[in-house]
Amino acid sequence: MRAAYDNAVKANNRNLSFKSGGVNFSNDHTMAWDHGTYTGTSDGPGGKPVTHSGSFMNVWKNVGGKWFIVAEIGT
């Protein structure tokens, strides 16, 4: 996971835009998940800008009153 984030930073991501598809909570409010779409630009081969888009989902857990991401996925 660290390597993926390191590569994302090196790709010079910019013009990032996120659109929320909503947030849902478990019945006991200890878990939540959000989802949506994103678009952005990064450096491609030879430094040429490449536009990309996809979707994402994050799973959150409430631990001691603080929310932590426990799982995430993006396309």
N, C-alpha and C positions, 0 to 999 in steps of 0.2 A: 504494500500500500504506500509506504514511504517513497519508493522509487517512482510510482505513478504520479504522486504529488510533486516530486522533484522535477520530473519531466514536464508536468503541466506548467510549473513556474518558469522553466527554461524556454517554453514555447511562446513566451510573451503574450499571454492571453489578454485581450482587451475588448472593449465594446461589449462586455458581457451583459446580458439581459435575461432576467428570470420572470416567468409568469406562473403564479401560484394556481394550482388546480384545486387547492383546498387543504384543510387540516382536519383530521379526525382523531377522536380520543376514545380510548377503551372505556368500558362502562365504569370501571373503578378509578379512572383518570390517572393511572400509573404509567400508561403507555400512550404514545401518539404517533401518527404518521402524517407526513405532508408529501405532496407530489406536485409536479408541474412540468413546464418545458423551459428550455434555455436556448439562446443563440449567442454566438461570439465569434471573434476572429483571433487567429494565432498564426505564428510563423510556420510556414510549410517548407517543403524542399527548396533550398537555395534562398531561404528568407522570404519567399513570395507569400503574401497574405492568403490565408485559407479561411473561409467562413464555415462554421459548423453549427449544428443544432441537434437537439435531442430532448429526451425526457429524463426526469429524475424522481426518486422516492427516497425519503429518509425515515428511519424508525427511531423514535425518541423514547427514553425511559426516565421517569422522575425518581431521583435518588436523593432523599433528604431535602426535598424542596427545590432541587436543581435539575434541569433537564440536560441529558447527555444523549448524543447520537450513538446508537448501538449497532446500526446497520445503515448502509446507503448503497444505492445503485444508480447508475446513469447510463444512457445509451448514446 
